Amino acid sequence: MTGALAHLPAIQGAPILHAERLGKEFGGVTVLSDVTLDIRPGEIHAIIGENGAGKSTLMRLLSGYLRPSEGGMLMDGEPVAFHTPSDAQAAGIALVHQEILLAEALTVTENIFIGREMTRFGRLDERAMREAAAAQLAEIGCKVSPRALVRDISLANRQLVQIAKALLGTHRVVIFDEPTAVLTHDEVDPLLDIIIKLKQRGVAILYISHRLDEVERLADRVTVLRDGRRVGTYDAEGLTPQRMASLMVGREFSSLYPPKLERVPGEPALEIEHAHVPGFVNDVSFTLRKGEILGLAGMIGAGRTELFEGLLGLRAASFGGVRLHGRPVHFHSPADAARAGLGYLTEDRKGKGLLLGERLAPNLTLAALDRVHPFAGLDLAGEARQLDQAVRHYDIRLRSLDAKAGQLSGGNQQKLLLAKVMLNEPSVLVIDEPTRGIDIANKSQIYAFIQSLVREGRSCIVISSEMQELIGLCDRILVMRSGRINGELTGDAMSESNVALYATSSVASEEISKGNAHG
């Protein structure tokens, strides 16, 4: 710790953890500067800001993953320095990471207890660990088996397992970094209930989220970061999402979604008939029309992602027919689909979409090598031109063109992935969770990009767990439940209540529509 800090009085209601003028430099570049805040027992303190504002750096400083370049911390009024995450954990500080940091080859139980194994008579007590893991999972509403391998469970359940792991043991301060980013609307509420219960027990909560409606719902106080500095700390009462967004970006934020285009649906662009993906999708048929943005809603496990993984040859699947612009097609791989004019953005940009350890140029051109390198050998100059064009067109913010993909913020990684898929000039684009873990300014840009694509005559399918995103962006919404399409919504019928109803009710969509008409 650098600098001298006065001791805070150890009185009831005093901060558990106090950060004074914290700062951090990497290679001479300042990423966080002069940030002061305190974390009080029984309080939910939200930290908001655009990607690159310094939120993750601040969290890593508070939890011992980084050491500050300037400033320091007090715990219970006494100066403290965390040299490792274990030091912070021993002091009662738990961090729930935004990234999934689990060992895929191990079971859920083994991941929860790794490094903290229970023993009996000098041997691992596997039964006791399984029972404790089951209780911990049940407390946060996670229904996976403690015996399951992490590689066999969904991305959402992996996040829940990671939360269960972080909450194991004694904790006085819990830092949640985007904990609901991979969860659907119905999976969010049980987790938020757990956070409220922790608060009621006197635990101090630091909550980072791009979902400003969650911040409005949960927070007692809100600290806004912008460009690595603290804009201010505000009482949450009366602080609307619109005001929060304006504080984050430093200007008034008018409308998140671009105006919907007035247009008559064109001819069919993509037709899928009687799709079956064993264990996930059962007899799904629908049509996407030219110039349309079609939303696909549903709970995790409804079969949305698996449907398109089956279409692209990534899963075993069968179809009664698939037509792209009227032509029968069959894809063995995403490369087949790309050549035919169908692009797909995976929901897992870090694990499946980008090579985080590679430079930006290879990431951009990897799926379009024939276009970028049409002759024998690598056209590095052409590759550099493509990257320069993508950076300007998609407004990818970076410090250097030689940066690695993993050094970009989440929003800029997503824009790089969009640029990568669009390099093949698809006429139909499928985007799975387009704004997961992305700040509000980048969300607005991505929505504008999608709108510009359909303005050009392309067609787009948006798979999203954010109902408001689908309502604000799409012309039509299909809602899946248990592997089937359970309802279709258009116009004024596109509401959160109707999406939730179709996603959770087994009643036929026609009966629900009648109920709405009489309600």
Sequence and secondary structure as in RCSB ss.txt:
>XXXX:A:sequence
MTGALAHLPAIQGAPILHAERLGKEFGGVTVLSDVTLDIRPGEIHAIIGENGAGKSTLMRLLSGYLRPSEGGMLM
DGEPVAFHTPSDAQAAGIALVHQEILLAEALTVTENIFIGREMTRFGRLDERAMREAAAAQLAEIGCKVSPRALV
RDISLANRQLVQIAKALLGTHRVVIFDEPTAVLTHDEVDPLLDIIIKLKQRGVAILYISHRLDEVERLADRVTVL
RDGRRVGTYDAEGLTPQRMASLMVGREFSSLYPPKLERVPGEPALEIEHAHVPGFVNDVSFTLRKGEILGLAGMI
GAGRTELFEGLLGLRAASFGGVRLHGRPVHFHSPADAARAGLGYLTEDRKGKGLLLGERLAPNLTLAALDRVHPF
AGLDLAGEARQLDQAVRHYDIRLRSLDAKAGQLSGGNQQKLLLAKVMLNEPSVLVIDEPTRGIDIANKSQIYAFI
QSLVREGRSCIVISSEMQELIGLCDRILVMRSGRINGELTGDAMSESNVALYATSSVASEEISKGNAHG
>XXXX:A:secstr
  S        TT  SEEEEEEEEEETTEEEEEEEEEEE TT EEEEE  TTSSHHHHHHHHTTSS  SEEEEEE
TTEEE  SSHHHHHHTTEEEE SS    TTSBHHHHHHTTS  EETTEE HHHHHHHHHHHHHHTT    TTSBG
GGS HHHHHHHHHHHHTSS  SEEEEESTTTT  HHHHHHHHHHHHHHHHTT EEEEE S HHHHHHH SEEEEE
ETTEEEEEEESTT  HHHHHHHHHTS    SS         SEEEEEEEEEETTTEEEEEEEEETT EEEEE  T
TSSHHHHHHHHTTSS  B SEEEETTEE   SSHHHHHHHTEEEE S IIIII  TTSBHHHHHHGGGHHHH  S
SS  HHHHHHHHHHHHHHTT   S TT BGGGS HHHHHHHHHHHHHTT  SEEEEESTTTT  HHHHHHHHHHH
HHHHHTT EEEEE S HHHHHHH SEEEEEETTEEEEEEEGGG  HHHHHHHHH  S HHHHHHHHHH 
